[in-house]
Amino acid sequence: MARLATQLMLGKKLSELNLTHRHIPHFGVKEAVFPFPMLPEVDPVLGPEMRSTGEVLGLADSFGLAYYKAQEAAKPPLPSSGTVLMTVNPADREQIVETAKKFKALGFTILATAGTGKFLAEHGVETRFIHKINEGRPNILDAIKNGEINLVINTPIGKSSATDDSYIRKNAIRYGISYITTAAAAAAAADGIAAYHGEDGGVKSLQEYHKMIGF
């Protein structure tokens, strides 16, 4: 691509480059690597600031497995079983229903806060209720400290929230638990874990991938 782009910038036309369609039979997922484990008091919600310290790439025959590999390399890896905490911004709840159903089908237990749990129950997804930190005990922080949560899905509501959920994300980092802050990433995580359950996660060299697309 870089070679072709350079030729175009130097004045060539697309019609002169003899381009042909080339099927790419694999998927690639790039993931940024962040220094949050070194900064335990920093909320890992991303903004306009540049915070990544590197990146990794997962390659596989399906999108789900490529995503799973990328998370495994960026750390912490996605769990293959266990308990998922879901506490989701009301604006994201419609998007999270199918994801919750996928996690249930994969055998995960779902812990949910009051609003998220009520919404999921109305859409046929069984969850177990858990208190937020200001609602009583045992609460989310207790469950994280006790190793009862394997994946956190927490989409922030922003400054209008009556309760700041940053303690959830900060403690997920502190205790090495994979955490997700968008509905799209939650859906990709469910697909990735399903792919890990059902596909060969073996490693191929870049040369092997190039050979598959004719290089």
Residue pairs with C-beta under 8 A, 6 or more apart in sequence:
4 17
4 19
7 17
8 14
8 17
22 213
22 214
23 213
24 213
25 61
25 212
25 213
26 59
26 60
26 61
26 66
26 209
26 212
27 59
27 60
27 61
27 62
27 63
27 65
27 66
28 57
28 58
28 59
28 66
29 57
29 58
29 63
29 66
29 67
29 69
29 70
30 55
30 56
30 57
30 58
30 70
31 55
31 56
31 57
31 58
31 70
31 71
31 73
31 74
32 52
32 54
32 55
32 74
33 52
33 53
33 54
33 55
33 56
33 74
33 75
34 44
34 51
34 52
34 53
35 51
35 53
36 42
36 44
36 173
37 173
37 176
40 170
40 173
40 174
41 170
42 170
43 166
43 169
43 170
44 169
44 170
44 173
44 179
44 181
45 156
45 166
45 169
45 181
46 181
56 70
56 73
56 74
57 70
57 73
58 65
58 66
58 67
58 68
58 69
58 70
58 71
58 72
58 73
59 66
59 69
59 204
59 209
60 66
60 68
60 69
60 195
60 199
60 201
61 199
62 195
62 199
63 188
63 191
63 195
64 188
64 191
64 192
64 193
64 194
64 195
64 196
64 199
65 192
65 195
65 196
65 199
65 201
67 188
67 189
67 191
67 192
67 195
68 78
68 192
68 193
68 195
68 196
68 201
69 201
71 77
71 78
71 178
71 189
71 192
72 78
76 176
76 177
76 178
77 178
78 151
78 178
78 189
78 192
78 193
78 196
79 150
79 151
79 178
79 193
80 193
80 196
80 197
81 106
81 107
81 108
81 150
82 108
82 109
82 149
82 150
82 151
83 108
83 109
83 110
83 111
83 148
83 149
83 150
83 151
84 103
84 108
84 109
84 110
84 111
84 149
84 150
84 151
84 152
84 153
85 110
85 111
85 112
85 130
85 140
85 143
85 149
85 151
85 152
85 153
85 154
85 168
86 96
86 100
86 110
86 111
86 112
86 113
86 116
86 117
86 120
86 127
86 153
86 154
87 112
87 113
87 116
87 132
87 140
87 153
87 154
87 165
87 168
88 96
88 116
88 153
88 154
88 155
88 183
89 155
89 156
89 157
89 158
90 115
90 119
90 157
91 157
92 155
92 182
92 183
93 115
93 116
93 119
93 120
95 183
95 184
95 187
96 116
96 120
96 153
96 155
96 183
96 186
97 119
97 120
97 123
97 125
98 187
99 153
99 183
99 186
99 187
99 189
99 190
100 110
100 120
100 125
100 127
101 124
101 125
102 187
102 190
102 191
102 194
103 110
103 190
103 193
104 110
104 125
104 126
106 190
106 193
106 194
106 197
108 150
108 151
109 128
110 120
110 125
110 126
110 127
110 128
111 127
111 128
111 129
111 130
111 140
111 143
111 148
111 149
112 120
112 127
112 128
112 129
112 130
113 129
113 130
113 131
113 132
113 140
114 129
114 135
116 127
117 127
117 128
117 129
120 126
120 127
121 127
130 138
130 139
130 140
130 143
131 137
131 138
131 139
131 140
132 139
132 140
132 163
132 165
133 139
133 140
133 141
133 163
133 167
134 163
140 149
140 168
141 167
141 168
141 171
143 149
144 152
144 168
144 171
144 172
144 175
144 177
145 171
145 175
147 175
149 172
149 177
150 177
150 178
151 177
151 178
151 179
151 180
151 189
152 168
152 169
152 172
152 177
152 178
152 179
152 180
153 179
153 180
153 186
153 189
154 165
154 168
154 169
154 179
154 180
154 181
155 181
155 182
155 183
155 186
156 165
156 166
156 181
157 165
168 179
169 179
169 181
171 177
172 178
172 179
173 179
178 189
180 186
180 189
